[in-house]
Amino acid sequence: MRALCDANGWHHRGMRGVDARDELWAMVCAEPYDRLPAHGTRGVGSSRRDTLRALLRPRSMAYAFRRRDDALPGRLKLFHPYGAVACVALRPLPSRYTGLLHSGAPGLVRLGWATDEKLAIQGIGLKLFVDGGATHNCVAVPGFSGQDSDDFFARGVTTWPEAPTEPLIRALAALLQVVTPTPTVLSVASLATVERDGRAVAEPRAPRRLRFTPTGELSTAGRDVREALAALPVGAVLYRVEDDDGPIAELVTRSPFVASSFGDRQLHFAHQEPRADALGVLTVRGRLVHASADEAPLHHMAVRLRCGRRILAAAETDLDGRFALNVARVQLGRRPALVVDVLEPGEGAAARRVAELRGPRRLLELPRRLDLGDLRVRYWEYDASTPLPRAATVDGRAVQPFEPGYMRHMVAANLGNATRRAAGVALLRLRSKTTTVARVQALYPEPFTRGDAARPRSDAWFAARLLDGFNPVQPERREDRDDRFMLRFRWPERACDQLYALPDVDVALELRGAALMPAAITIAAAGERCVVEPGDPRWERAKRVARMAWNLDGELRAHLARCHLNMEQYAVALWRNLRRSPLRRLLAPHLRSVVAVNRMGDASIFGNLGVMAEGTPLHSSGAVSLLRAELGRLDWRGFRPPEAIYPGHRYARCAQRIWGALADYVRRWFSRERAGLAASWGELRRFSEDLVEHAVEAGAVSPAVLGDAINDEELGRLEQLATYVIFHATFAHSWTNDLQVEDGSDLAYANLAMRGATPSSLLSVDDEDAGPWPYHGLEQLYFAYALSAPRRGLVVANDYGDLEPELVRAIAALGPELAADGFDVARLRSRINI
């Protein structure tokens, strides 16, 4: 960690105060002296001549007054060159003061000792840490006269010592006025401007000066000060902190004292200029709003005010997006250019900066209050260019990144697939007229559907795959017969091309004992309608037309609409609104990649040369219209997985088991987190409102929060929504996505397009002429393998480490039951990341 201090200094950004204190303390402890250097007034590693030279160049002291870093590269220290450092806590007593003097704070203290044969002057540097913002420093000395005693605690120290009387010290103070007008008077105004948790104080109240008075119980007499300090007990009260009227706090040790090279050479305590008392505090106010037309408030976002690289203050916006930052004006310099950083609350070690907003270019005159007004931030905005509820890009990039290492894994997993595709493209370019769909098919492994020659041609296999394959369709039960069902693949009037057919297809099924069998297939297109039953010579071709409709329906409705785009609308609403709410922690692992993967697939799926535009009967506009219609039918309220309609209905049995386990897990989780949900109810209301207002049509998504306060009914709705989201992001997508190769890698079994215009033409041509054109068939094969190959973000493996252990255990326990129905629980994805 020391490398952080070797170039341009070190200060913590976006960390909890105690974590930043501990990190800096670790640097102090990493470089203890093997042998304590001798005390002296010459400065660290310098001679008296070096000290005199530095005194004649007072600008070298600008470090002490102008740099706000917590650590700086090694430099000449003229005063108190040697000392010892310890962790402390400022423990407040009842007083009228605000900020850290009211809330207390963790800190580091350095007790330094300037001495030779005739001069001994104590000096302390105190550094207090706040959450997410810059440290606040205080330095104090007893005066400018030495003492005869070698006891460090023989007298107290103050931030406002009496003016020096000795000629040498007065001459030095005159030289330092080049840097600061009154170098011997040190302000404590900044200590009153911010609370320990980083919140700004609206009306700061600070003492004019502080005195650090020893308790009389500690002494270092008769020993080297550093050795005596190291022997002090943890928990000792070093000083009573007093104003002009009496004690207002205590300074208590939280670790032993350590003398180290880092503490003497690099640990830096910024000296506050006395002008802060005269100039007071600058209050910077503003309001963060979304950049969209509705300008919704951006609540509970971290806000940081800086001038250049110097962090001046930090705060968090309230539910209306408003913030207030208090800065001691002495920190601003003479012509500050202010910058407001907006940070997303971090889910891991640190927050992520999402916006950088420029304040006034140069403040020539410092007002008492500076109101920046409404600041528009492009943060998880809805994409106004599409009728679908999707996240807008920022500078052409998705607002959500993939997990680290995922793209490398995806490239490695698809290396063989990409090689086969390249070979197919080369074949089509060199022999475009003679290359057939069969030759393209031969580039890939033998399809699953050809493992048994009779299997894909059997009627029982055909019916089972419709309900349990890549697109597990839920059939409609016939009103007149309990043993008869209907599957309908309908394409409302929408844009389509003339290259491929787009027929409406109905498949009638009936139960015959324990088996489900097809009874009839109805094909309608171009004003013609044809009903084909088993035994008809066209029956096998009719099944192929039905499989084409089933495959296209699965890609658009089951895969893209119900999983990818459906979950994106929940992801956008979550990241726009949930920051303090525990519901973010529950749902975020399952929605963390969906926006990234959807944006990655836009060009290859919906673009002018994408699969939907080129390789199916639909144009891009037709596909988007169909997806919009399907999203209008999807709602979390009242959702349940399908019930099994016959003994072999594997998908329904697996879905019911997964749903039950997820519902139990979510119910227990909500019971534990009820208090946190109640405390963040405002965020949950906005989450619900965004889902409702940005749905594809009114009423498409039900409100999850209706009232102003939590109750059992409200919790029940949120539990249902959470179970719905996790189910679709895990099981529903895993089943549909991972069976792409089984059902979509045989171009003679199921494809996305067939050549023909009417039922007669679809049923009269042979397999080769009926299928897609070879290039479109190659694209189908490539995407089938590309979507199934990557294996990251699995539930049981918990390979990203962001799932609740209780969820992992609950899903793993289902392994034997799911295995009996042919589903490997180890392959269950925790999120939509492909």
GIPEDA-V846661 format. One record per backbone hydrogen bond with DSSP energy under -1.0 kcal/mol. CO is the residue of the C=O (numbers start at 1). NH is the residue of the N-H. If there is no record, write none. Layout:
co | nh
CO | NH
CO | NH
This chain:
co | nh
1 | 4
2 | 5
3 | 6
10 | 70
10 | 71
15 | 132
16 | 20
17 | 21
18 | 22
19 | 23
20 | 24
21 | 25
22 | 26
23 | 27
24 | 28
25 | 29
26 | 30
28 | 31
31 | 261
43 | 46
47 | 51
48 | 52
49 | 53
50 | 54
51 | 55
52 | 56
54 | 57
57 | 60
58 | 61
59 | 62
62 | 66
63 | 67
64 | 271
70 | 268
71 | 10
82 | 113
84 | 111
85 | 258
86 | 109
87 | 254
88 | 107
89 | 252
91 | 250
98 | 101
99 | 102
99 | 103
100 | 104
105 | 90
106 | 129
107 | 88
108 | 127
109 | 86
110 | 125
111 | 84
112 | 123
114 | 121
119 | 116
120 | 147
121 | 114
123 | 112
124 | 140
125 | 110
126 | 138
127 | 108
128 | 136
136 | 128
138 | 126
140 | 124
141 | 158
151 | 154
157 | 212
158 | 141
159 | 186
166 | 170
167 | 171
168 | 172
169 | 173
170 | 174
171 | 175
172 | 176
175 | 178
176 | 179
176 | 180
182 | 185
188 | 191
189 | 192
190 | 193
191 | 100
193 | 201
195 | 198
196 | 131
199 | 195
205 | 98
210 | 159
211 | 242
212 | 157
213 | 240
220 | 223
224 | 228
225 | 229
226 | 230
229 | 232
233 | 236
236 | 253
239 | 251
240 | 213
241 | 248
241 | 249
242 | 211
246 | 243
248 | 93
249 | 241
250 | 91
251 | 238
252 | 89
258 | 85
259 | 33
260 | 264
261 | 265
262 | 266
262 | 267
266 | 72
273 | 276
274 | 277
275 | 279
276 | 280
280 | 329
282 | 327
283 | 370
284 | 325
285 | 372
286 | 323
287 | 375
288 | 298
289 | 377
292 | 295
296 | 290
301 | 317
302 | 343
303 | 315
304 | 341
305 | 312
305 | 313
306 | 339
307 | 310
310 | 307
313 | 305
315 | 303
318 | 321
321 | 288
322 | 318
323 | 286
325 | 284
327 | 282
328 | 331
329 | 332
336 | 363
338 | 359
339 | 306
340 | 357
341 | 304
342 | 354
342 | 355
343 | 302
344 | 352
352 | 344
355 | 342
357 | 340
362 | 364
368 | 283
370 | 285
373 | 287
375 | 289
377 | 291
377 | 379
381 | 392
388 | 390
390 | 383
394 | 397
397 | 394
403 | 406
405 | 409
406 | 410
407 | 411
408 | 412
409 | 413
410 | 414
412 | 415
414 | 418
415 | 419
416 | 420
417 | 421
418 | 422
419 | 423
420 | 424
421 | 425
422 | 426
423 | 427
424 | 428
425 | 429
426 | 430
427 | 431
431 | 435
436 | 440
437 | 441
438 | 442
440 | 443
441 | 444
447 | 450
448 | 451
455 | 458
458 | 462
459 | 463
460 | 464
461 | 465
462 | 466
463 | 467
464 | 468
465 | 469
466 | 473
471 | 473
476 | 486
481 | 484
483 | 511
484 | 478
485 | 509
486 | 476
487 | 507
489 | 505
504 | 524
505 | 489
506 | 522
507 | 487
508 | 519
508 | 520
509 | 485
510 | 517
512 | 515
515 | 512
517 | 510
520 | 508
521 | 532
522 | 506
523 | 530
524 | 504
525 | 528
528 | 525
530 | 523
532 | 521
533 | 536
536 | 539
538 | 542
539 | 543
540 | 544
541 | 545
542 | 546
543 | 547
544 | 548
545 | 549
546 | 550
547 | 551
548 | 552
549 | 553
550 | 554
551 | 555
552 | 556
553 | 557
553 | 558
554 | 559
555 | 560
556 | 561
557 | 562
559 | 564
560 | 565
561 | 566
563 | 567
564 | 568
565 | 569
567 | 571
568 | 572
569 | 573
570 | 574
571 | 575
572 | 576
573 | 577
574 | 578
581 | 584
582 | 586
583 | 587
584 | 588
587 | 590
588 | 591
593 | 597
594 | 598
595 | 599
596 | 600
597 | 601
601 | 605
602 | 606
602 | 607
604 | 611
605 | 612
607 | 610
610 | 614
611 | 615
617 | 497
619 | 623
620 | 624
621 | 625
622 | 626
623 | 627
624 | 628
625 | 629
626 | 630
627 | 631
628 | 632
630 | 633
631 | 634
636 | 639
646 | 649
648 | 650
649 | 653
650 | 654
651 | 655
652 | 656
653 | 657
654 | 658
655 | 659
656 | 660
657 | 661
658 | 662
659 | 663
660 | 664
661 | 665
662 | 666
663 | 667
664 | 668
665 | 669
666 | 670
667 | 671
668 | 672
669 | 673
673 | 677
674 | 678
675 | 679
676 | 680
678 | 681
680 | 684
681 | 685
682 | 686
683 | 687
684 | 688
685 | 689
686 | 690
687 | 691
688 | 692
689 | 693
690 | 694
697 | 700
711 | 715
712 | 716
713 | 717
714 | 718
715 | 719
716 | 720
717 | 721
718 | 722
719 | 723
720 | 724
721 | 725
722 | 726
723 | 727
724 | 728
725 | 729
726 | 730
727 | 732
728 | 733
730 | 734
731 | 735
732 | 736
733 | 737
734 | 738
737 | 740
739 | 743
740 | 744
741 | 745
746 | 749
746 | 750
754 | 501
758 | 762
759 | 763
766 | 770
767 | 771
770 | 755
773 | 777
774 | 778
775 | 779
776 | 780
777 | 781
778 | 782
779 | 783
780 | 784
781 | 785
782 | 786
783 | 787
785 | 789
793 | 830
794 | 798
798 | 801
804 | 808
805 | 809
806 | 810
807 | 811
808 | 812
809 | 813
811 | 814
812 | 815
814 | 818
815 | 819
816 | 820
818 | 821
818 | 823
819 | 822
824 | 827
825 | 828
828 | 795
831 | 833
